[in-house]
Amino acid sequence: MPKGAQVVLGDLDIPETIKAHLHTIDGLFLITQSEQSDEKFIKNKRIIQMAKQANVARIVALIDFEGNPIEDVIKNSGMDFIKASGIYEKCTLQWLVRINPKRRNDSDSFPR
């Protein structure tokens, strides 16, 4: 962990458990889920709203598919936004090569 980094306990399924911690940070790393049910969308939206109210400056969001509706919520928040994508493809490739080394050449089919 970088110097000054602090681990805090919270539950993203209960956004209010992280509210107090948002006032102590300037950036948030948000992991979204492929299963973007209405319930998950509302919870992620609430986290973004609380971050905005706490003056969090930026959000880095791990978004696993194009068209994830939470991306528009983040963009419209006014906070700086960095979209982390492609990590799922890279993880999938690493997993694929580990279980079947003969498929190493499949890496050409994955985005980088």
C-alpha positions in Angstrom: 0.0 0.0 0.0 1.2 3.5 -0.7 2.4 5.6 2.2 -0.6 7.3 3.7 -3.1 4.9 2.3 -5.7 3.7 4.8 -8.0 0.7 4.6 -11.5 1.2 5.9 -14.5 -1.1 6.3 -17.6 -0.6 4.4 -20.2 -2.5 2.4 -21.0 -1.3 -1.1 -24.4 -3.0 -0.8 -25.1 -0.6 2.1 -23.7 2.7 0.8 -24.2 4.6 4.0 -21.5 2.4 5.6 -18.9 4.3 3.5 -20.4 7.8 3.8 -18.2 8.9 6.7 -15.0 7.8 4.9 -15.8 9.7 1.7 -15.0 13.0 3.5 -11.4 11.9 4.0 -10.5 11.0 0.4 -10.0 12.9 -2.9 -10.4 9.9 -5.2 -12.7 6.8 -5.3 -12.1 3.5 -7.0 -15.6 2.1 -7.9 -16.0 -1.5 -9.1 -19.2 -2.0 -11.1 -20.9 -5.4 -11.7 -22.0 -7.0 -14.9 -25.2 -7.8 -13.1 -26.4 -4.2 -13.2 -29.8 -4.8 -11.7 -32.0 -1.8 -10.7 -31.0 -2.4 -7.1 -27.2 -2.4 -7.9 -27.6 0.7 -10.1 -29.4 2.6 -7.4 -26.7 1.6 -4.8 -23.9 2.7 -7.2 -25.7 5.9 -8.0 -26.0 6.6 -4.3 -22.3 6.1 -3.7 -21.5 8.5 -6.6 -23.9 11.1 -5.1 -22.4 10.8 -1.7 -18.9 11.1 -3.1 -20.0 14.3 -4.9 -21.5 15.7 -1.7 -18.2 14.9 0.1 -16.2 16.8 -2.5 -14.4 13.8 -3.8 -12.5 15.1 -6.8 -12.3 12.0 -9.0 -13.7 8.6 -9.6 -11.9 5.7 -11.2 -14.5 3.2 -12.2 -13.9 -0.3 -13.3 -16.6 -0.7 -15.9 -16.8 -4.2 -17.5 -19.1 -3.5 -20.5 -19.8 -0.7 -22.9 -23.1 0.9 -22.2 -23.1 0.3 -18.5 -25.6 3.0 -17.3 -23.5 4.0 -14.3 -21.0 5.5 -16.6 -23.4 8.3 -17.5 -24.1 9.0 -13.8 -20.4 9.4 -13.2 -19.9 11.6 -16.2 -22.8 13.8 -15.2 -21.6 14.1 -11.6 -19.0 16.8 -12.5 -16.2 14.8 -10.9 -13.1 13.9 -12.9 -13.7 10.4 -14.3 -11.2 7.8 -15.4 -12.7 4.7 -17.0 -10.7 1.6 -16.2 -11.6 -1.0 -18.8 -9.9 -3.9 -20.5 -8.8 -5.4 -17.2 -11.4 -8.1 -17.5 -10.2 -9.2 -20.9 -6.6 -9.3 -19.6 -7.6 -11.3 -16.6 -9.6 -13.7 -18.8 -6.6 -14.2 -21.0 -4.3 -14.9 -18.0 -6.8 -17.4 -16.7 -7.2 -19.0 -20.1 -3.4 -19.4 -20.6 -3.0 -20.9 -17.1 -5.6 -23.6 -17.6 -4.5 -24.4 -21.2 -1.0 -23.1 -22.1 -1.6 -24.2 -25.7 -4.0 -21.3 -26.1 -1.3 -18.7 -25.5 -1.7 -17.6 -29.1 -5.3 -16.6 -28.4 -3.9 -13.4 -26.9 -4.2 -11.8 -30.4 -8.0 -11.9 -30.1 -8.1 -10.0 -26.8 -8.0 -6.1 -26.8 -5.0 -4.6 -25.1 
